[in-house]
Amino acid sequence: MENAKITGVNCGVPNVKLAGNDKMKHNESVSLHYEKITCRIVDGNIQYTDAWNERPGA
């Protein structure tokens, strides 16, 4: 990711007194904003880049 910023962090704890929740642990959700992201999949040699401020070439 290029020019990434954390824009939010939310924490949650399940009610462990309810049946089925006793094994659950706390959860965290992180929100990010970024200009450009590049995903690479090693198996298959695949790469994809996406940027919100660039137009795809025709």
mmCIF file of the N, C-alpha and C atoms, coordinates in Angstrom:
data_MODEL
# 
_entry.id   MODEL 
# 
loop_
_atom_site.group_PDB 
_atom_site.id 
_atom_site.type_symbol 
_atom_site.label_atom_id 
_atom_site.label_alt_id 
_atom_site.label_comp_id 
_atom_site.label_asym_id 
_atom_site.label_entity_id 
_atom_site.label_seq_id 
_atom_site.pdbx_PDB_ins_code 
_atom_site.Cartn_x 
_atom_site.Cartn_y 
_atom_site.Cartn_z 
_atom_site.occupancy 
_atom_site.B_iso_or_equiv 
_atom_site.pdbx_formal_charge 
_atom_site.auth_seq_id 
_atom_site.auth_comp_id 
_atom_site.auth_asym_id 
_atom_site.auth_atom_id 
_atom_site.pdbx_PDB_model_num 
ATOM 1   N N  . MET A 1 1  ? 0.834   -1.166  0.000   1.00 0.00 ? 1  MET A N  1 
ATOM 2   C CA . MET A 1 1  ? 0.000   0.000   0.000   1.00 0.00 ? 1  MET A CA 1 
ATOM 3   C C  . MET A 1 1  ? 0.883   1.235   0.000   1.00 0.00 ? 1  MET A C  1 
ATOM 4   N N  . GLU A 1 2  ? 0.459   2.219   -0.736  1.00 0.00 ? 2  GLU A N  1 
ATOM 5   C CA . GLU A 1 2  ? 1.177   3.478   -0.786  1.00 0.00 ? 2  GLU A CA 1 
ATOM 6   C C  . GLU A 1 2  ? 0.316   4.566   -0.160  1.00 0.00 ? 2  GLU A C  1 
ATOM 7   N N  . ASN A 1 3  ? 0.942   5.411   0.632   1.00 0.00 ? 3  ASN A N  1 
ATOM 8   C CA . ASN A 1 3  ? 0.271   6.508   1.342   1.00 0.00 ? 3  ASN A CA 1 
ATOM 9   C C  . ASN A 1 3  ? -0.938  6.006   2.135   1.00 0.00 ? 3  ASN A C  1 
ATOM 10  N N  . ALA A 1 4  ? -0.741  4.950   2.887   1.00 0.00 ? 4  ALA A N  1 
ATOM 11  C CA . ALA A 1 4  ? -1.820  4.365   3.695   1.00 0.00 ? 4  ALA A CA 1 
ATOM 12  C C  . ALA A 1 4  ? -1.941  5.086   5.028   1.00 0.00 ? 4  ALA A C  1 
ATOM 13  N N  . LYS A 1 5  ? -3.178  5.244   5.481   1.00 0.00 ? 5  LYS A N  1 
ATOM 14  C CA . LYS A 1 5  ? -3.455  5.865   6.775   1.00 0.00 ? 5  LYS A CA 1 
ATOM 15  C C  . LYS A 1 5  ? -4.524  5.052   7.495   1.00 0.00 ? 5  LYS A C  1 
ATOM 16  N N  . ILE A 1 6  ? -4.338  4.879   8.783   1.00 0.00 ? 6  ILE A N  1 
ATOM 17  C CA . ILE A 1 6  ? -5.361  4.233   9.608   1.00 0.00 ? 6  ILE A CA 1 
ATOM 18  C C  . ILE A 1 6  ? -6.425  5.272   9.911   1.00 0.00 ? 6  ILE A C  1 
ATOM 19  N N  . THR A 1 7  ? -7.671  4.972   9.563   1.00 0.00 ? 7  THR A N  1 
ATOM 20  C CA . THR A 1 7  ? -8.755  5.927   9.766   1.00 0.00 ? 7  THR A CA 1 
ATOM 21  C C  . THR A 1 7  ? -9.720  5.508   10.864  1.00 0.00 ? 7  THR A C  1 
ATOM 22  N N  . GLY A 1 8  ? -9.568  4.296   11.376  1.00 0.00 ? 8  GLY A N  1 
ATOM 23  C CA . GLY A 1 8  ? -10.447 3.871   12.457  1.00 0.00 ? 8  GLY A CA 1 
ATOM 24  C C  . GLY A 1 8  ? -10.038 2.539   13.042  1.00 0.00 ? 8  GLY A C  1 
ATOM 25  N N  . VAL A 1 9  ? -10.264 2.404   14.346  1.00 0.00 ? 9  VAL A N  1 
ATOM 26  C CA . VAL A 1 9  ? -10.031 1.145   15.048  1.00 0.00 ? 9  VAL A CA 1 
ATOM 27  C C  . VAL A 1 9  ? -11.236 0.908   15.949  1.00 0.00 ? 9  VAL A C  1 
ATOM 28  N N  . ASN A 1 10 ? -11.882 -0.232  15.785  1.00 0.00 ? 10 ASN A N  1 
ATOM 29  C CA . ASN A 1 10 ? -13.030 -0.596  16.610  1.00 0.00 ? 10 ASN A CA 1 
ATOM 30  C C  . ASN A 1 10 ? -12.733 -1.894  17.339  1.00 0.00 ? 10 ASN A C  1 
ATOM 31  N N  . CYS A 1 11 ? -13.002 -1.907  18.626  1.00 0.00 ? 11 CYS A N  1 
ATOM 32  C CA . CYS A 1 11 ? -12.787 -3.097  19.444  1.00 0.00 ? 11 CYS A CA 1 
ATOM 33  C C  . CYS A 1 11 ? -14.137 -3.656  19.871  1.00 0.00 ? 11 CYS A C  1 
ATOM 34  N N  . GLY A 1 12 ? -14.201 -4.970  19.963  1.00 0.00 ? 12 GLY A N  1 
ATOM 35  C CA . GLY A 1 12 ? -15.431 -5.613  20.399  1.00 0.00 ? 12 GLY A CA 1 
ATOM 36  C C  . GLY A 1 12 ? -15.135 -6.820  21.261  1.00 0.00 ? 12 GLY A C  1 
ATOM 37  N N  . VAL A 1 13 ? -15.958 -7.008  22.287  1.00 0.00 ? 13 VAL A N  1 
ATOM 38  C CA . VAL A 1 13 ? -15.822 -8.158  23.173  1.00 0.00 ? 13 VAL A CA 1 
ATOM 39  C C  . VAL A 1 13 ? -17.179 -8.856  23.214  1.00 0.00 ? 13 VAL A C  1 
ATOM 40  N N  . PRO A 1 14 ? -17.234 -10.148 22.853  1.00 0.00 ? 14 PRO A N  1 
ATOM 41  C CA . PRO A 1 14 ? -18.513 -10.853 22.881  1.00 0.00 ? 14 PRO A CA 1 
ATOM 42  C C  . PRO A 1 14 ? -18.990 -11.083 24.315  1.00 0.00 ? 14 PRO A C  1 
ATOM 43  N N  . ASN A 1 15 ? -20.294 -11.212 24.471  1.00 0.00 ? 15 ASN A N  1 
ATOM 44  C CA . ASN A 1 15 ? -20.870 -11.520 25.775  1.00 0.00 ? 15 ASN A CA 1 
ATOM 45  C C  . ASN A 1 15 ? -20.629 -13.002 26.048  1.00 0.00 ? 15 ASN A C  1 
ATOM 46  N N  . VAL A 1 16 ? -19.648 -13.308 26.883  1.00 0.00 ? 16 VAL A N  1 
ATOM 47  C CA . VAL A 1 16 ? -19.275 -14.701 27.144  1.00 0.00 ? 16 VAL A CA 1 
ATOM 48  C C  . VAL A 1 16 ? -20.289 -15.421 28.028  1.00 0.00 ? 16 VAL A C  1 
ATOM 49  N N  . LYS A 1 17 ? -21.279 -14.708 28.540  1.00 0.00 ? 17 LYS A N  1 
ATOM 50  C CA . LYS A 1 17 ? -22.320 -15.357 29.345  1.00 0.00 ? 17 LYS A CA 1 
ATOM 51  C C  . LYS A 1 17 ? -23.362 -16.043 28.460  1.00 0.00 ? 17 LYS A C  1 
ATOM 52  N N  . LEU A 1 18 ? -23.365 -15.720 27.161  1.00 0.00 ? 18 LEU A N  1 
ATOM 53  C CA . LEU A 1 18 ? -24.283 -16.379 26.237  1.00 0.00 ? 18 LEU A CA 1 
ATOM 54  C C  . LEU A 1 18 ? -23.681 -17.696 25.771  1.00 0.00 ? 18 LEU A C  1 
ATOM 55  N N  . ALA A 1 19 ? -24.528 -18.706 25.612  1.00 0.00 ? 19 ALA A N  1 
ATOM 56  C CA . ALA A 1 19 ? -24.059 -20.020 25.162  1.00 0.00 ? 19 ALA A CA 1 
ATOM 57  C C  . ALA A 1 19 ? -23.411 -19.902 23.782  1.00 0.00 ? 19 ALA A C  1 
ATOM 58  N N  . GLY A 1 20 ? -22.279 -20.522 23.618  1.00 0.00 ? 20 GLY A N  1 
ATOM 59  C CA . GLY A 1 20 ? -21.572 -20.490 22.344  1.00 0.00 ? 20 GLY A CA 1 
ATOM 60  C C  . GLY A 1 20 ? -20.527 -19.393 22.234  1.00 0.00 ? 20 GLY A C  1 
ATOM 61  N N  . ASN A 1 21 ? -20.603 -18.397 23.082  1.00 0.00 ? 21 ASN A N  1 
ATOM 62  C CA . ASN A 1 21 ? -19.633 -17.301 23.037  1.00 0.00 ? 21 ASN A CA 1 
ATOM 63  C C  . ASN A 1 21 ? -18.476 -17.492 24.003  1.00 0.00 ? 21 ASN A C  1 
ATOM 64  N N  . ASP A 1 22 ? -18.509 -18.539 24.819  1.00 0.00 ? 22 ASP A N  1 
ATOM 65  C CA . ASP A 1 22 ? -17.488 -18.694 25.860  1.00 0.00 ? 22 ASP A CA 1 
ATOM 66  C C  . ASP A 1 22 ? -16.093 -18.936 25.283  1.00 0.00 ? 22 ASP A C  1 
ATOM 67  N N  . LYS A 1 23 ? -15.997 -19.437 24.055  1.00 0.00 ? 23 LYS A N  1 
ATOM 68  C CA . LYS A 1 23 ? -14.687 -19.684 23.433  1.00 0.00 ? 23 LYS A CA 1 
ATOM 69  C C  . LYS A 1 23 ? -14.197 -18.487 22.620  1.00 0.00 ? 23 LYS A C  1 
ATOM 70  N N  . MET A 1 24 ? -15.059 -17.503 22.430  1.00 0.00 ? 24 MET A N  1 
ATOM 71  C CA . MET A 1 24 ? -14.696 -16.355 21.595  1.00 0.00 ? 24 MET A CA 1 
ATOM 72  C C  . MET A 1 24 ? -13.819 -15.379 22.366  1.00 0.00 ? 24 MET A C  1 
ATOM 73  N N  . LYS A 1 25 ? -12.914 -14.735 21.644  1.00 0.00 ? 25 LYS A N  1 
ATOM 74  C CA . LYS A 1 25 ? -12.037 -13.734 22.236  1.00 0.00 ? 25 LYS A CA 1 
ATOM 75  C C  . LYS A 1 25 ? -12.401 -12.371 21.666  1.00 0.00 ? 25 LYS A C  1 
ATOM 76  N N  . HIS A 1 26 ? -11.695 -11.344 22.115  1.00 0.00 ? 26 HIS A N  1 
ATOM 77  C CA . HIS A 1 26 ? -12.009 -10.006 21.635  1.00 0.00 ? 26 HIS A CA 1 
ATOM 78  C C  . HIS A 1 26 ? -11.669 -9.873  20.144  1.00 0.00 ? 26 HIS A C  1 
ATOM 79  N N  . ASN A 1 27 ? -12.326 -8.933  19.487  1.00 0.00 ? 27 ASN A N  1 
ATOM 80  C CA . ASN A 1 27 ? -12.132 -8.679  18.058  1.00 0.00 ? 27 ASN A CA 1 
ATOM 81  C C  . ASN A 1 27 ? -11.713 -7.234  17.857  1.00 0.00 ? 27 ASN A C  1 
ATOM 82  N N  . GLU A 1 28 ? -10.919 -6.998  16.836  1.00 0.00 ? 28 GLU A N  1 
ATOM 83  C CA . GLU A 1 28 ? -10.552 -5.646  16.448  1.00 0.00 ? 28 GLU A CA 1 
ATOM 84  C C  . GLU A 1 28 ? -10.757 -5.497  14.946  1.00 0.00 ? 28 GLU A C  1 
ATOM 85  N N  . SER A 1 29 ? -11.303 -4.372  14.550  1.00 0.00 ? 29 SER A N  1 
ATOM 86  C CA . SER A 1 29 ? -11.507 -4.051  13.147  1.00 0.00 ? 29 SER A CA 1 
ATOM 87  C C  . SER A 1 29 ? -10.739 -2.768  12.848  1.00 0.00 ? 29 SER A C  1 
ATOM 88  N N  . VAL A 1 30 ? -9.897  -2.799  11.816  1.00 0.00 ? 30 VAL A N  1 
ATOM 89  C CA . VAL A 1 30 ? -9.075  -1.644  11.461  1.00 0.00 ? 30 VAL A CA 1 
ATOM 90  C C  . VAL A 1 30 ? -9.495  -1.154  10.077  1.00 0.00 ? 30 VAL A C  1 
ATOM 91  N N  . SER A 1 31 ? -9.752  0.149   9.947   1.00 0.00 ? 31 SER A N  1 
ATOM 92  C CA . SER A 1 31 ? -10.106 0.753   8.662   1.00 0.00 ? 31 SER A CA 1 
ATOM 93  C C  . SER A 1 31 ? -8.900  1.502   8.109   1.00 0.00 ? 31 SER A C  1 
ATOM 94  N N  . LEU A 1 32 ? -8.649  1.316   6.810   1.00 0.00 ? 32 LEU A N  1 
ATOM 95  C CA . LEU A 1 32 ? -7.514  1.956   6.148   1.00 0.00 ? 32 LEU A CA 1 
ATOM 96  C C  . LEU A 1 32 ? -7.989  2.730   4.925   1.00 0.00 ? 32 LEU A C  1 
ATOM 97  N N  . HIS A 1 33 ? -7.323  3.831   4.640   1.00 0.00 ? 33 HIS A N  1 
ATOM 98  C CA . HIS A 1 33 ? -7.474  4.544   3.375   1.00 0.00 ? 33 HIS A CA 1 
ATOM 99  C C  . HIS A 1 33 ? -6.103  4.576   2.731   1.00 0.00 ? 33 HIS A C  1 
ATOM 100 N N  . TYR A 1 34 ? -6.053  4.401   1.420   1.00 0.00 ? 34 TYR A N  1 
ATOM 101 C CA . TYR A 1 34 ? -4.764  4.368   0.729   1.00 0.00 ? 34 TYR A CA 1 
ATOM 102 C C  . TYR A 1 34 ? -4.936  4.900   -0.685  1.00 0.00 ? 34 TYR A C  1 
ATOM 103 N N  . GLU A 1 35 ? -3.821  5.360   -1.262  1.00 0.00 ? 35 GLU A N  1 
ATOM 104 C CA . GLU A 1 35 ? -3.842  5.844   -2.636  1.00 0.00 ? 35 GLU A CA 1 
ATOM 105 C C  . GLU A 1 35 ? -3.711  4.705   -3.635  1.00 0.00 ? 35 GLU A C  1 
ATOM 106 N N  . LYS A 1 36 ? -2.818  3.761   -3.340  1.00 0.00 ? 36 LYS A N  1 
ATOM 107 C CA . LYS A 1 36 ? -2.523  2.707   -4.301  1.00 0.00 ? 36 LYS A CA 1 
ATOM 108 C C  . LYS A 1 36 ? -2.222  1.415   -3.559  1.00 0.00 ? 36 LYS A C  1 
ATOM 109 N N  . ILE A 1 37 ? -2.692  0.299   -4.120  1.00 0.00 ? 37 ILE A N  1 
ATOM 110 C CA . ILE A 1 37 ? -2.434  -1.005  -3.521  1.00 0.00 ? 37 ILE A CA 1 
ATOM 111 C C  . ILE A 1 37 ? -1.980  -1.963  -4.624  1.00 0.00 ? 37 ILE A C  1 
ATOM 112 N N  . THR A 1 38 ? -1.016  -2.798  -4.290  1.00 0.00 ? 38 THR A N  1 
ATOM 113 C CA . THR A 1 38 ? -0.531  -3.820  -5.206  1.00 0.00 ? 38 THR A CA 1 
ATOM 114 C C  . THR A 1 38 ? -0.665  -5.174  -4.525  1.00 0.00 ? 38 THR A C  1 
ATOM 115 N N  . CYS A 1 39 ? -1.394  -6.079  -5.168  1.00 0.00 ? 39 CYS A N  1 
ATOM 116 C CA . CYS A 1 39 ? -1.574  -7.433  -4.644  1.00 0.00 ? 39 CYS A CA 1 
ATOM 117 C C  . CYS A 1 39 ? -0.714  -8.377  -5.471  1.00 0.00 ? 39 CYS A C  1 
ATOM 118 N N  . ARG A 1 40 ? 0.036   -9.220  -4.780  1.00 0.00 ? 40 ARG A N  1 
ATOM 119 C CA . ARG A 1 40 ? 0.882   -10.199 -5.462  1.00 0.00 ? 40 ARG A CA 1 
ATOM 120 C C  . ARG A 1 40 ? 0.514   -11.596 -4.987  1.00 0.00 ? 40 ARG A C  1 
ATOM 121 N N  . ILE A 1 41 ? 0.293   -12.485 -5.938  1.00 0.00 ? 41 ILE A N  1 
ATOM 122 C CA . ILE A 1 41 ? 0.047   -13.889 -5.642  1.00 0.00 ? 41 ILE A CA 1 
ATOM 123 C C  . ILE A 1 41 ? 1.242   -14.652 -6.192  1.00 0.00 ? 41 ILE A C  1 
ATOM 124 N N  . VAL A 1 42 ? 2.062   -15.185 -5.291  1.00 0.00 ? 42 VAL A N  1 
ATOM 125 C CA . VAL A 1 42 ? 3.301   -15.847 -5.693  1.00 0.00 ? 42 VAL A CA 1 
ATOM 126 C C  . VAL A 1 42 ? 3.003   -17.077 -6.533  1.00 0.00 ? 42 VAL A C  1 
ATOM 127 N N  . ASP A 1 43 ? 2.042   -17.893 -6.088  1.00 0.00 ? 43 ASP A N  1 
ATOM 128 C CA . ASP A 1 43 ? 1.676   -19.097 -6.832  1.00 0.00 ? 43 ASP A CA 1 
ATOM 129 C C  . ASP A 1 43 ? 0.926   -18.678 -8.093  1.00 0.00 ? 43 ASP A C  1 
ATOM 130 N N  . GLY A 1 44 ? 1.562   -18.742 -9.222  1.00 0.00 ? 44 GLY A N  1 
ATOM 131 C CA . GLY A 1 44 ? 0.953   -18.316 -10.476 1.00 0.00 ? 44 GLY A CA 1 
ATOM 132 C C  . GLY A 1 44 ? 1.531   -17.014 -10.994 1.00 0.00 ? 44 GLY A C  1 
ATOM 133 N N  . ASN A 1 45 ? 2.371   -16.348 -10.192 1.00 0.00 ? 45 ASN A N  1 
ATOM 134 C CA . ASN A 1 45 ? 3.040   -15.111 -10.586 1.00 0.00 ? 45 ASN A CA 1 
ATOM 135 C C  . ASN A 1 45 ? 2.036   -14.070 -11.091 1.00 0.00 ? 45 ASN A C  1 
ATOM 136 N N  . ILE A 1 46 ? 1.036   -13.766 -10.275 1.00 0.00 ? 46 ILE A N  1 
ATOM 137 C CA . ILE A 1 46 ? -0.008  -12.806 -10.626 1.00 0.00 ? 46 ILE A CA 1 
ATOM 138 C C  . ILE A 1 46 ? 0.195   -11.541 -9.805  1.00 0.00 ? 46 ILE A C  1 
ATOM 139 N N  . GLN A 1 47 ? 0.076   -10.379 -10.462 1.00 0.00 ? 47 GLN A N  1 
ATOM 140 C CA . GLN A 1 47 ? 0.195   -9.098  -9.766  1.00 0.00 ? 47 GLN A CA 1 
ATOM 141 C C  . GLN A 1 47 ? -0.889  -8.166  -10.281 1.00 0.00 ? 47 GLN A C  1 
ATOM 142 N N  . TYR A 1 48 ? -1.535  -7.429  -9.367  1.00 0.00 ? 48 TYR A N  1 
ATOM 143 C CA . TYR A 1 48 ? -2.584  -6.484  -9.726  1.00 0.00 ? 48 TYR A CA 1 
ATOM 144 C C  . TYR A 1 48 ? -2.383  -5.213  -8.928  1.00 0.00 ? 48 TYR A C  1 
ATOM 145 N N  . THR A 1 49 ? -2.500  -4.076  -9.589  1.00 0.00 ? 49 THR A N  1 
ATOM 146 C CA . THR A 1 49 ? -2.366  -2.782  -8.927  1.00 0.00 ? 49 THR A CA 1 
ATOM 147 C C  . THR A 1 49 ? -3.638  -1.987  -9.148  1.00 0.00 ? 49 THR A C  1 
ATOM 148 N N  . ASP A 1 50 ? -4.091  -1.297  -8.096  1.00 0.00 ? 50 ASP A N  1 
ATOM 149 C CA . ASP A 1 50 ? -5.277  -0.455  -8.182  1.00 0.00 ? 50 ASP A CA 1 
ATOM 150 C C  . ASP A 1 50 ? -4.982  0.861   -7.486  1.00 0.00 ? 50 ASP A C  1 
ATOM 151 N N  . ALA A 1 51 ? -5.359  1.954   -8.125  1.00 0.00 ? 51 ALA A N  1 
ATOM 152 C CA . ALA A 1 51 ? -5.176  3.280   -7.545  1.00 0.00 ? 51 ALA A CA 1 
ATOM 153 C C  . ALA A 1 51 ? -6.440  4.091   -7.795  1.00 0.00 ? 51 ALA A C  1 
ATOM 154 N N  . TRP A 1 52 ? -6.910  4.786   -6.779  1.00 0.00 ? 52 TRP A N  1 
ATOM 155 C CA . TRP A 1 52 ? -8.156  5.525   -6.908  1.00 0.00 ? 52 TRP A CA 1 
ATOM 156 C C  . TRP A 1 52 ? -7.984  6.782   -7.756  1.00 0.00 ? 52 TRP A C  1 
ATOM 157 N N  . ASN A 1 53 ? -6.756  7.267   -7.938  1.00 0.00 ? 53 ASN A N  1 
ATOM 158 C CA . ASN A 1 53 ? -6.553  8.512   -8.674  1.00 0.00 ? 53 ASN A CA 1 
ATOM 159 C C  . ASN A 1 53 ? -5.891  8.301   -10.039 1.00 0.00 ? 53 ASN A C  1 
ATOM 160 N N  . GLU A 1 54 ? -5.863  7.071   -10.556 1.00 0.00 ? 54 GLU A N  1 
ATOM 161 C CA . GLU A 1 54 ? -5.295  6.794   -11.873 1.00 0.00 ? 54 GLU A CA 1 
ATOM 162 C C  . GLU A 1 54 ? -6.355  6.161   -12.759 1.00 0.00 ? 54 GLU A C  1 
ATOM 163 N N  . ARG A 1 55 ? -6.402  6.598   -14.009 1.00 0.00 ? 55 ARG A N  1 
ATOM 164 C CA . ARG A 1 55 ? -7.332  6.004   -14.965 1.00 0.00 ? 55 ARG A CA 1 
ATOM 165 C C  . ARG A 1 55 ? -6.677  4.803   -15.619 1.00 0.00 ? 55 ARG A C  1 
ATOM 166 N N  . PRO A 1 56 ? -7.431  3.748   -15.870 1.00 0.00 ? 56 PRO A N  1 
ATOM 167 C CA . PRO A 1 56 ? -6.853  2.600   -16.581 1.00 0.00 ? 56 PRO A CA 1 
ATOM 168 C C  . PRO A 1 56 ? -6.546  2.984   -18.025 1.00 0.00 ? 56 PRO A C  1 
ATOM 169 N N  . GLY A 1 57 ? -5.451  2.461   -18.539 1.00 0.00 ? 57 GLY A N  1 
ATOM 170 C CA . GLY A 1 57 ? -5.070  2.735   -19.927 1.00 0.00 ? 57 GLY A CA 1 
ATOM 171 C C  . GLY A 1 57 ? -5.960  1.993   -20.904 1.00 0.00 ? 57 GLY A C  1 
ATOM 172 N N  . ALA A 1 58 ? -6.222  2.624   -22.034 1.00 0.00 ? 58 ALA A N  1 
ATOM 173 C CA . ALA A 1 58 ? -7.103  1.999   -23.025 1.00 0.00 ? 58 ALA A CA 1 
ATOM 174 C C  . ALA A 1 58 ? -6.309  1.261   -24.064 1.00 0.00 ? 58 ALA A C  1 
# 
